[in-house]
Amino acid sequence: VQLQASGGGLVQAGGSLRLSCAASGRTFSRYHVGWFRQAPEKEREFVAAHSRSGSSTYYADSVKGRFTISRDNAKNTVYLQMNNLKPEDAAVYYCATSARYYVDADYYVANSYDDWGQGTLVTVST
């Protein structure tokens, strides 16, 4: 699966952005999808994930209540709606997919994902 992330930009603290991740191929519904982020000089960290079944979503504690992940399998696209952005949310955001069998813990781990997009930069000003 090839992934193309978009939607990043500069936003003031408290503002909103919606990231999109478009996937190639016709079997997008077979894939779990995750969003990760990496700030300068920091490790890549989990942000949110959506199960391929569509029944489960997962969030990092730092974004719960502010970010929402959703997917549109007909458009082969996953979204990350980010509200009430904070300066600490600034990072390059990556989408990733996997068709493997998952248990819940797998969604949070970058090594569980096989295909990655190129990243989109989110900058949050104070």
N, CA, C and O atoms as a GROMACS GRO file, in nm:
protein
  504
    1VAL      N    1   0.084  -0.119   0.000
    1VAL     CA    2   0.000   0.000   0.000
    1VAL      C    3   0.088   0.124   0.000
    1VAL      O    4   0.182   0.135   0.079
    2GLN      N    5   0.057   0.217  -0.089
    2GLN     CA    6   0.128   0.345  -0.089
    2GLN      C    7   0.038   0.449  -0.024
    2GLN      O    8  -0.082   0.455  -0.049
    3LEU      N    9   0.099   0.532   0.060
    3LEU     CA   10   0.023   0.627   0.140
    3LEU      C   11   0.071   0.768   0.113
    3LEU      O   12   0.190   0.793   0.098
    4GLN      N   13  -0.024   0.860   0.107
    4GLN     CA   14   0.006   1.001   0.084
    4GLN      C   15  -0.066   1.084   0.190
    4GLN      O   16  -0.188   1.096   0.189
    5ALA      N   17   0.013   1.140   0.281
    5ALA     CA   18  -0.044   1.223   0.387
    5ALA      C   19  -0.048   1.369   0.344
    5ALA      O   20   0.040   1.415   0.271
    6SER      N   21  -0.149   1.439   0.389
    6SER     CA   22  -0.162   1.581   0.357
    6SER      C   23  -0.243   1.650   0.466
    6SER      O   24  -0.300   1.585   0.554
    7GLY      N   25  -0.248   1.783   0.458
    7GLY     CA   26  -0.332   1.859   0.550
    7GLY      C   27  -0.257   1.932   0.658
    7GLY      O   28  -0.317   2.009   0.733
    8GLY      N   29  -0.129   1.909   0.669
    8GLY     CA   30  -0.052   1.980   0.769
    8GLY      C   31  -0.040   2.128   0.737
    8GLY      O   32  -0.073   2.172   0.627
    9GLY      N   33   0.008   2.203   0.834
    9GLY     CA   34   0.025   2.345   0.814
    9GLY      C   35   0.053   2.415   0.945
    9GLY      O   36   0.081   2.353   1.047
   10LEU      N   37   0.044   2.547   0.939
   10LEU     CA   38   0.065   2.631   1.056
   10LEU      C   39  -0.069   2.672   1.113
   10LEU      O   40  -0.156   2.721   1.041
   11VAL      N   41  -0.085   2.652   1.242
   11VAL     CA   42  -0.210   2.688   1.308
   11VAL      C   43  -0.178   2.746   1.444
   11VAL      O   44  -0.078   2.710   1.506
   12GLN      N   45  -0.263   2.836   1.490
   12GLN     CA   46  -0.245   2.891   1.625
   12GLN      C   47  -0.290   2.791   1.729
   12GLN      O   48  -0.376   2.707   1.703
   13ALA      N   49  -0.231   2.801   1.845
   13ALA     CA   50  -0.275   2.717   1.956
   13ALA      C   51  -0.425   2.736   1.977
   13ALA      O   52  -0.476   2.848   1.975
   14GLY      N   53  -0.493   2.625   1.999
   14GLY     CA   54  -0.638   2.628   2.012
   14GLY      C   55  -0.712   2.605   1.882
   14GLY      O   56  -0.833   2.584   1.882
   15GLY      N   57  -0.640   2.609   1.772
   15GLY     CA   58  -0.700   2.590   1.641
   15GLY      C   59  -0.714   2.444   1.604
   15GLY      O   60  -0.686   2.354   1.684
   16SER      N   61  -0.758   2.421   1.480
   16SER     CA   62  -0.786   2.287   1.432
   16SER      C   63  -0.722   2.263   1.296
   16SER      O   64  -0.702   2.356   1.217
   17LEU      N   65  -0.692   2.139   1.271
   17LEU     CA   66  -0.647   2.092   1.140
   17LEU      C   67  -0.707   1.955   1.117
   17LEU      O   68  -0.736   1.882   1.211
   18ARG      N   69  -0.725   1.921   0.990
   18ARG     CA   70  -0.763   1.785   0.956
   18ARG      C   71  -0.660   1.728   0.860
   18ARG      O   72  -0.638   1.779   0.750
   19LEU      N   73  -0.597   1.622   0.905
   19LEU     CA   74  -0.501   1.551   0.821
   19LEU      C   75  -0.573   1.442   0.743
   19LEU      O   76  -0.670   1.383   0.791
   20SER      N   77  -0.523   1.417   0.624
   20SER     CA   78  -0.576   1.310   0.542
   20SER      C   79  -0.462   1.218   0.502
   20SER      O   80  -0.347   1.259   0.489
   21CYS      N   81  -0.496   1.093   0.483
   21CYS     CA   82  -0.399   0.994   0.435
   21CYS      C   83  -0.470   0.911   0.329
   21CYS      O   84  -0.560   0.833   0.359
   22ALA      N   85  -0.427   0.929   0.206
   22ALA     CA   86  -0.488   0.856   0.094
   22ALA      C   87  -0.403   0.735   0.061
   22ALA      O   88  -0.281   0.744   0.052
   23ALA      N   89  -0.468   0.622   0.044
   23ALA     CA   90  -0.399   0.497   0.017
   23ALA      C   91  -0.428   0.449  -0.124
   23ALA      O   92  -0.538   0.466  -0.176
   24SER      N   93  -0.328   0.390  -0.184
   24SER     CA   94  -0.348   0.330  -0.315
   24SER      C   95  -0.409   0.192  -0.298
   24SER      O   96  -0.412   0.138  -0.188
   25GLY      N   97  -0.456   0.135  -0.406
   25GLY     CA   98  -0.508   0.000  -0.398
   25GLY      C   99  -0.658  -0.006  -0.376
   25GLY      O  100  -0.721   0.096  -0.346
   26ARG      N  101  -0.713  -0.125  -0.391
   26ARG     CA  102  -0.857  -0.142  -0.383
   26ARG      C  103  -0.902  -0.219  -0.261
   26ARG      O  104  -1.021  -0.249  -0.246
   27THR      N  105  -0.809  -0.253  -0.173
   27THR     CA  106  -0.844  -0.334  -0.056
   27THR      C  107  -0.812  -0.261   0.073
   27THR      O  108  -0.767  -0.322   0.170
   28PHE      N  109  -0.834  -0.133   0.074
   28PHE     CA  110  -0.802  -0.053   0.191
   28PHE      C  111  -0.871  -0.103   0.316
   28PHE      O  112  -0.818  -0.089   0.427
   29SER      N  113  -0.987  -0.161   0.300
   29SER     CA  114  -1.063  -0.209   0.416
   29SER      C  115  -0.994  -0.324   0.487
   29SER      O  116  -1.032  -0.358   0.599
   30ARG      N  117  -0.894  -0.384   0.426
   30ARG     CA  118  -0.819  -0.493   0.489
   30ARG      C  119  -0.714  -0.443   0.588
   30ARG      O  120  -0.655  -0.523   0.660
   31TYR      N  121  -0.692  -0.313   0.591
   31TYR     CA  122  -0.578  -0.260   0.665
   31TYR      C  123  -0.619  -0.185   0.792
   31TYR      O  124  -0.713  -0.105   0.794
   32HIS      N  125  -0.545  -0.214   0.897
   32HIS     CA  126  -0.547  -0.126   1.013
   32HIS      C  127  -0.472   0.001   0.973
   32HIS      O  128  -0.381  -0.003   0.890
   33VAL      N  129  -0.510   0.113   1.033
   33VAL     CA  130  -0.445   0.239   1.000
   33VAL      C  131  -0.407   0.312   1.128
   33VAL      O  132  -0.486   0.320   1.222
   34GLY      N  133  -0.288   0.366   1.130
   34GLY     CA  134  -0.243   0.442   1.245
   34GLY      C  135  -0.183   0.575   1.206
   34GLY      O  136  -0.134   0.593   1.095
   35TRP      N  137  -0.187   0.668   1.300
   35TRP     CA  138  -0.116   0.795   1.288
   35TRP      C  139  -0.009   0.801   1.398
   35TRP      O  140  -0.035   0.770   1.514
   36PHE      N  141   0.108   0.840   1.357
   36PHE     CA  142   0.218   0.861   1.450
   36PHE      C  143   0.273   1.002   1.426
   36PHE      O  144   0.242   1.064   1.324
   37ARG      N  145   0.352   1.050   1.519
   37ARG     CA  146   0.414   1.181   1.500
   37ARG      C  147   0.555   1.180   1.556
   37ARG      O  148   0.589   1.101   1.645
   38GLN      N  149   0.634   1.268   1.501
   38GLN     CA  150   0.772   1.280   1.548
   38GLN      C  151   0.811   1.426   1.549
   38GLN      O  152   0.812   1.493   1.446
   39ALA      N  153   0.843   1.474   1.667
   39ALA     CA  154   0.893   1.610   1.684
   39ALA      C  155   1.045   1.607   1.678
   39ALA      O  156   1.106   1.502   1.700
   40PRO      N  157   1.107   1.721   1.649
   40PRO     CA  158   1.254   1.725   1.642
   40PRO      C  159   1.319   1.671   1.768
   40PRO      O  160   1.282   1.707   1.880
   41GLU      N  161   1.415   1.585   1.748
   41GLU     CA  162   1.495   1.528   1.857
   41GLU      C  163   1.412   1.443   1.952
   41GLU      O  164   1.452   1.420   2.067
   42LYS      N  165   1.298   1.396   1.907
   42LYS     CA  166   1.216   1.308   1.990
   42LYS      C  167   1.187   1.179   1.914
   42LYS      O  168   1.201   1.172   1.791
   43GLU      N  169   1.148   1.078   1.989
   43GLU     CA  170   1.112   0.951   1.929
   43GLU      C  171   0.976   0.963   1.860
   43GLU      O  172   0.893   1.045   1.896
   44ARG      N  173   0.957   0.878   1.759
   44ARG     CA  174   0.826   0.872   1.696
   44ARG      C  175   0.727   0.816   1.797
   44ARG      O  176   0.757   0.718   1.866
   45GLU      N  177   0.611   0.877   1.807
   45GLU     CA  178   0.513   0.833   1.905
   45GLU      C  179   0.377   0.809   1.842
   45GLU      O  180   0.340   0.870   1.742
   46PHE      N  181   0.306   0.720   1.902
   46PHE     CA  182   0.172   0.685   1.859
   46PHE      C  183   0.076   0.799   1.887
   46PHE      O  184   0.086   0.866   1.990
   47VAL      N  185  -0.017   0.821   1.794
   47VAL     CA  186  -0.120   0.923   1.812
   47VAL      C  187  -0.259   0.861   1.815
   47VAL      O  188  -0.334   0.880   1.910
   48ALA      N  189  -0.292   0.787   1.709
   48ALA     CA  190  -0.427   0.730   1.700
   48ALA      C  191  -0.426   0.616   1.599
   48ALA      O  192  -0.338   0.609   1.513
   49ALA      N  193  -0.524   0.528   1.610
   49ALA     CA  194  -0.534   0.416   1.517
   49ALA      C  195  -0.680   0.376   1.499
   49ALA      O  196  -0.765   0.402   1.584
   50HIS      N  197  -0.703   0.314   1.386
   50HIS     CA  198  -0.839   0.269   1.352
   50HIS      C  199  -0.829   0.125   1.304
   50HIS      O  200  -0.750   0.093   1.215
   51SER      N  201  -0.910   0.040   1.363
   51SER     CA  202  -0.907  -0.100   1.322
   51SER      C  203  -0.963  -0.117   1.183
   51SER      O  204  -1.040  -0.033   1.136
   52ARG      N  205  -0.925  -0.225   1.117
   52ARG     CA  206  -0.976  -0.249   0.982
   52ARG      C  207  -1.122  -0.287   0.983
   52ARG      O  208  -1.193  -0.267   0.885
   53SER      N  209  -1.167  -0.341   1.094
   53SER     CA  210  -1.308  -0.377   1.106
   53SER      C  211  -1.397  -0.253   1.116
   53SER      O  212  -1.517  -0.258   1.089
   54GLY      N  213  -1.334  -0.143   1.154
   54GLY     CA  214  -1.410  -0.020   1.170
   54GLY      C  215  -1.475  -0.004   1.304
   54GLY      O  216  -1.538   0.098   1.332
   55SER      N  217  -1.460  -0.105   1.390
   55SER     CA  218  -1.531  -0.102   1.516
   55SER      C  219  -1.451  -0.043   1.631
   55SER      O  220  -1.507  -0.013   1.736
   56SER      N  221  -1.320  -0.027   1.612
   56SER     CA  222  -1.236   0.017   1.724
   56SER      C  223  -1.143   0.130   1.685
   56SER      O  224  -1.087   0.133   1.575
   57THR      N  225  -1.129   0.223   1.777
   57THR     CA  226  -1.031   0.330   1.763
   57THR      C  227  -0.945   0.336   1.888
   57THR      O  228  -0.987   0.295   1.996
   58TYR      N  229  -0.826   0.388   1.872
   58TYR     CA  230  -0.728   0.391   1.980
   58TYR      C  231  -0.660   0.529   1.978
   58TYR      O  232  -0.634   0.584   1.872
   59TYR      N  233  -0.633   0.582   2.096
   59TYR     CA  234  -0.573   0.714   2.107
   59TYR      C  235  -0.466   0.718   2.214
   59TYR      O  236  -0.475   0.649   2.316
   60ALA      N  237  -0.366   0.798   2.189
   60ALA     CA  238  -0.270   0.830   2.293
   60ALA      C  239  -0.340   0.916   2.397
   60ALA      O  240  -0.429   0.995   2.364
   61ASP      N  241  -0.302   0.901   2.521
   61ASP     CA  242  -0.365   0.978   2.628
   61ASP      C  243  -0.353   1.129   2.603
   61ASP      O  244  -0.442   1.205   2.638
   62SER      N  245  -0.244   1.170   2.542
   62SER     CA  246  -0.218   1.312   2.522
   62SER      C  247  -0.314   1.377   2.423
   62SER      O  248  -0.326   1.500   2.419
   63VAL      N  249  -0.384   1.296   2.342
   63VAL     CA  250  -0.473   1.353   2.240
   63VAL      C  251  -0.620   1.315   2.261
   63VAL      O  252  -0.707   1.364   2.189
   64LYS      N  253  -0.647   1.231   2.356
   64LYS     CA  254  -0.785   1.190   2.381
   64LYS      C  255  -0.874   1.311   2.408
   64LYS      O  256  -0.838   1.401   2.484
   65GLY      N  257  -0.988   1.311   2.345
   65GLY     CA  258  -1.082   1.421   2.362
   65GLY      C  259  -1.055   1.538   2.271
   65GLY      O  260  -1.139   1.628   2.261
   66ARG      N  261  -0.941   1.539   2.202
   66ARG     CA  262  -0.908   1.649   2.110
   66ARG      C  263  -0.896   1.600   1.965
   66ARG      O  264  -0.932   1.672   1.872
   67PHE      N  265  -0.845   1.480   1.947
   67PHE     CA  266  -0.823   1.426   1.813
   67PHE      C  267  -0.926   1.315   1.786
   67PHE      O  268  -0.968   1.244   1.877
   68THR      N  269  -0.965   1.304   1.660
   68THR     CA  270  -1.056   1.198   1.618
   68THR      C  271  -1.005   1.137   1.489
   68THR      O  272  -0.979   1.207   1.391
   69ILE      N  273  -0.992   1.004   1.490
   69ILE     CA  274  -0.952   0.933   1.369
   69ILE      C  275  -1.077   0.873   1.306
   69ILE      O  276  -1.165   0.822   1.375
   70SER      N  277  -1.082   0.879   1.175
   70SER     CA  278  -1.193   0.820   1.102
   70SER      C  279  -1.142   0.770   0.968
   70SER      O  280  -1.033   0.806   0.924
   71ARG      N  281  -1.221   0.687   0.904
   71ARG     CA  282  -1.179   0.634   0.776
   71ARG      C  283  -1.298   0.627   0.681
   71ARG      O  284  -1.412   0.609   0.723
   72ASP      N  285  -1.269   0.642   0.554
   72ASP     CA  286  -1.369   0.626   0.449
   72ASP      C  287  -1.311   0.525   0.352
   72ASP      O  288  -1.230   0.560   0.266
   73ASN      N  289  -1.353   0.400   0.366
   73ASN     CA  290  -1.296   0.294   0.282
   73ASN      C  291  -1.331   0.314   0.135
   73ASN      O  292  -1.255   0.272   0.047
   74ALA      N  293  -1.443   0.375   0.108
   74ALA     CA  294  -1.482   0.398  -0.032
   74ALA      C  295  -1.385   0.495  -0.100
   74ALA      O  296  -1.366   0.490  -0.222
   75LYS      N  297  -1.324   0.582  -0.020
   75LYS     CA  298  -1.228   0.680  -0.074
   75LYS      C  299  -1.085   0.641  -0.044
   75LYS      O  300  -0.991   0.714  -0.076
   76ASN      N  301  -1.067   0.523   0.019
   76ASN     CA  302  -0.932   0.478   0.056
   76ASN      C  303  -0.858   0.584   0.136
   76ASN      O  304  -0.739   0.610   0.112
   77THR      N  305  -0.926   0.646   0.228
   77THR     CA  306  -0.869   0.758   0.301
   77THR      C  307  -0.897   0.748   0.450
   77THR      O  308  -1.006   0.707   0.491
   78VAL      N  309  -0.800   0.785   0.528
   78VAL     CA  310  -0.817   0.796   0.672
   78VAL      C  311  -0.790   0.941   0.710
   78VAL      O  312  -0.706   1.008   0.650
   79TYR      N  313  -0.863   0.988   0.810
   79TYR     CA  314  -0.854   1.126   0.852
   79TYR      C  315  -0.812   1.135   0.999
   79TYR      O  316  -0.838   1.044   1.078
   80LEU      N  317  -0.750   1.245   1.032
   80LEU     CA  318  -0.721   1.276   1.172
   80LEU      C  319  -0.765   1.419   1.195
   80LEU      O  320  -0.698   1.514   1.154
   81GLN      N  321  -0.878   1.434   1.261
   81GLN     CA  322  -0.928   1.565   1.298
   81GLN      C  323  -0.862   1.606   1.428
   81GLN      O  324  -0.873   1.537   1.530
   82MET      N  325  -0.794   1.718   1.425
   82MET     CA  326  -0.720   1.764   1.542
   82MET      C  327  -0.777   1.898   1.587
   82MET      O  328  -0.770   1.997   1.515
   83ASN      N  329  -0.833   1.899   1.706
   83ASN     CA  330  -0.892   2.019   1.762
   83ASN      C  331  -0.813   2.065   1.885
   83ASN      O  332  -0.739   1.988   1.945
   84ASN      N  333  -0.831   2.190   1.920
   84ASN     CA  334  -0.765   2.246   2.038
   84ASN      C  335  -0.616   2.213   2.038
   84ASN      O  336  -0.562   2.161   2.136
   85LEU      N  337  -0.552   2.242   1.929
   85LEU     CA  338  -0.410   2.208   1.915
   85LEU      C  339  -0.324   2.285   2.014
   85LEU      O  340  -0.350   2.401   2.045
   86LYS      N  341  -0.223   2.218   2.060
   86LYS     CA  342  -0.129   2.274   2.157
   86LYS      C  343   0.010   2.278   2.096
   86LYS      O  344   0.039   2.204   2.002
   87PRO      N  345   0.096   2.363   2.147
   87PRO     CA  346   0.233   2.368   2.092
   87PRO      C  347   0.302   2.233   2.095
   87PRO      O  348   0.383   2.203   2.007
   88GLU      N  349   0.272   2.152   2.194
   88GLU     CA  350   0.336   2.020   2.203
   88GLU      C  351   0.284   1.922   2.099
   88GLU      O  352   0.337   1.811   2.087
   89ASP      N  353   0.181   1.959   2.024
   89ASP     CA  354   0.134   1.874   1.914
   89ASP      C  355   0.214   1.895   1.786
   89ASP      O  356   0.200   1.819   1.690
   90ALA      N  357   0.298   1.996   1.784
   90ALA     CA  358   0.377   2.023   1.665
   90ALA      C  359   0.472   1.908   1.636
   90ALA      O  360   0.548   1.865   1.723
   91ALA      N  361   0.468   1.860   1.513
   91ALA     CA  362   0.550   1.745   1.474
   91ALA      C  363   0.524   1.715   1.327
   91ALA      O  364   0.438   1.775   1.264
   92VAL      N  365   0.600   1.622   1.275
   92VAL     CA  366   0.567   1.561   1.147
   92VAL      C  367   0.476   1.443   1.176
   92VAL      O  368   0.510   1.356   1.257
   93TYR      N  369   0.363   1.440   1.111
   93TYR     CA  370   0.265   1.335   1.132
   93TYR      C  371   0.272   1.235   1.017
   93TYR      O  372   0.275   1.272   0.900
   94TYR      N  373   0.275   1.108   1.054
   94TYR     CA  374   0.284   1.000   0.958
   94TYR      C  375   0.163   0.908   0.971
   94TYR      O  376   0.117   0.880   1.081
   95CYS      N  377   0.113   0.863   0.858
   95CYS     CA  378   0.013   0.757   0.860
   95CYS      C  379   0.081   0.626   0.822
   95CYS      O  380   0.182   0.624   0.752
   96ALA      N  381   0.024   0.520   0.870
   96ALA     CA  382   0.083   0.388   0.848
   96ALA      C  383  -0.028   0.283   0.843
   96ALA      O  384  -0.135   0.301   0.902
   97THR      N  385   0.000   0.174   0.774
   97THR     CA  386  -0.100   0.068   0.763
   97THR      C  387  -0.037  -0.069   0.785
   97THR      O  388   0.084  -0.087   0.775
   98SER      N  389  -0.122  -0.162   0.815
   98SER     CA  390  -0.080  -0.301   0.823
   98SER      C  391  -0.201  -0.390   0.800
   98SER      O  392  -0.313  -0.357   0.838
   99ALA      N  393  -0.175  -0.504   0.735
   99ALA     CA  394  -0.281  -0.602   0.713
   99ALA      C  395  -0.266  -0.722   0.805
   99ALA      O  396  -0.338  -0.821   0.792
  100ARG      N  397  -0.172  -0.714   0.898
  100ARG     CA  398  -0.149  -0.827   0.988
  100ARG      C  399  -0.265  -0.844   1.086
  100ARG      O  400  -0.348  -0.755   1.104
  101TYR      N  401  -0.268  -0.959   1.146
  101TYR     CA  402  -0.360  -0.980   1.258
  101TYR      C  403  -0.308  -0.901   1.377
  101TYR      O  404  -0.190  -0.906   1.408
  102TYR      N  405  -0.395  -0.828   1.443
  102TYR     CA  406  -0.358  -0.742   1.555
  102TYR      C  407  -0.430  -0.785   1.684
  102TYR      O  408  -0.546  -0.826   1.682
  103VAL      N  409  -0.358  -0.773   1.792
  103VAL     CA  410  -0.424  -0.762   1.922
  103VAL      C  411  -0.418  -0.615   1.959
  103VAL      O  412  -0.348  -0.538   1.893
  104ASP      N  413  -0.490  -0.576   2.062
  104ASP     CA  414  -0.502  -0.432   2.092
  104ASP      C  415  -0.367  -0.363   2.107
  104ASP      O  416  -0.349  -0.251   2.060
  105ALA      N  417  -0.273  -0.429   2.172
  105ALA     CA  418  -0.144  -0.366   2.199
  105ALA      C  419  -0.068  -0.331   2.072
  105ALA      O  420   0.014  -0.240   2.072
  106ASP      N  421  -0.096  -0.403   1.964
  106ASP     CA  422  -0.021  -0.380   1.840
  106ASP      C  423  -0.048  -0.244   1.779
  106ASP      O  424   0.038  -0.188   1.711
  107TYR      N  425  -0.165  -0.190   1.804
  107TYR     CA  426  -0.200  -0.062   1.741
  107TYR      C  427  -0.108   0.051   1.785
  107TYR      O  428  -0.089   0.148   1.711
  108TYR      N  429  -0.051   0.039   1.904
  108TYR     CA  430   0.026   0.148   1.963
  108TYR      C  431   0.174   0.146   1.925
  108TYR      O  432   0.249   0.237   1.961
  109VAL      N  433   0.215   0.043   1.853
  109VAL     CA  434   0.358   0.020   1.831
  109VAL      C  435   0.394   0.042   1.685
  109VAL      O  436   0.334  -0.018   1.596
  110ALA      N  437   0.491   0.127   1.661
  110ALA     CA  438   0.529   0.159   1.523
  110ALA      C  439   0.575   0.036   1.446
  110ALA      O  440   0.547   0.024   1.326
  111ASN      N  441   0.643  -0.054   1.512
  111ASN     CA  442   0.693  -0.174   1.443
  111ASN      C  443   0.582  -0.267   1.396
  111ASN      O  444   0.608  -0.361   1.320
  112SER      N  445   0.461  -0.244   1.441
  112SER     CA  446   0.348  -0.327   1.397
  112SER      C  447   0.299  -0.289   1.258
  112SER      O  448   0.221  -0.362   1.197
  113TYR      N  449   0.343  -0.176   1.207
  113TYR     CA  450   0.295  -0.125   1.079
  113TYR      C  451   0.398  -0.149   0.970
  113TYR      O  452   0.519  -0.140   0.993
  114ASP      N  453   0.349  -0.178   0.851
  114ASP     CA  454   0.437  -0.216   0.742
  114ASP      C  455   0.460  -0.106   0.640
  114ASP      O  456   0.569  -0.096   0.584
  115ASP      N  457   0.361  -0.025   0.616
  115ASP     CA  458   0.371   0.077   0.512
  115ASP      C  459   0.350   0.214   0.574
  115ASP      O  460   0.261   0.234   0.658
  116TRP      N  461   0.432   0.308   0.533
  116TRP     CA  462   0.430   0.442   0.590
  116TRP      C  463   0.420   0.548   0.482
  116TRP      O  464   0.477   0.534   0.374
  117GLY      N  465   0.348   0.654   0.512
  117GLY     CA  466   0.344   0.769   0.425
  117GLY      C  467   0.465   0.857   0.449
  117GLY      O  468   0.550   0.827   0.534
  118GLN      N  469   0.474   0.965   0.375
  118GLN     CA  470   0.593   1.051   0.378
  118GLN      C  471   0.589   1.153   0.491
  118GLN      O  472   0.691   1.216   0.520
  119GLY      N  473   0.476   1.172   0.553
  119GLY     CA  474   0.466   1.267   0.663
  119GLY      C  475   0.417   1.402   0.619
  119GLY      O  476   0.440   1.446   0.506
  120THR      N  477   0.348   1.468   0.709
  120THR     CA  478   0.301   1.605   0.685
  120THR      C  479   0.328   1.686   0.812
  120THR      O  480   0.302   1.639   0.922
  121LEU      N  481   0.378   1.806   0.794
  121LEU     CA  482   0.427   1.887   0.906
  121LEU      C  483   0.315   1.970   0.966
  121LEU      O  484   0.242   2.040   0.896
  122VAL      N  485   0.302   1.960   1.097
  122VAL     CA  486   0.208   2.042   1.172
  122VAL      C  487   0.288   2.134   1.263
  122VAL      O  488   0.369   2.089   1.343
  123THR      N  489   0.263   2.263   1.250
  123THR     CA  490   0.329   2.362   1.333
  123THR      C  491   0.223   2.438   1.410
  123THR      O  492   0.124   2.483   1.352
  124VAL      N  493   0.243   2.452   1.540
  124VAL     CA  494   0.145   2.518   1.625
  124VAL      C  495   0.212   2.639   1.690
  124VAL      O  496   0.310   2.625   1.763
  125SER      N  497   0.159   2.755   1.663
  125SER     CA  498   0.216   2.877   1.719
  125SER      C  499   0.142   2.919   1.845
  125SER      O  500   0.023   2.892   1.862
  126THR      N  501   0.215   2.986   1.933
  126THR     CA  502   0.154   3.033   2.058
  126THR      C  503   0.103   3.175   2.044
  126THR      O  504   0.048   3.231   2.139
   0.00000   0.00000   0.00000
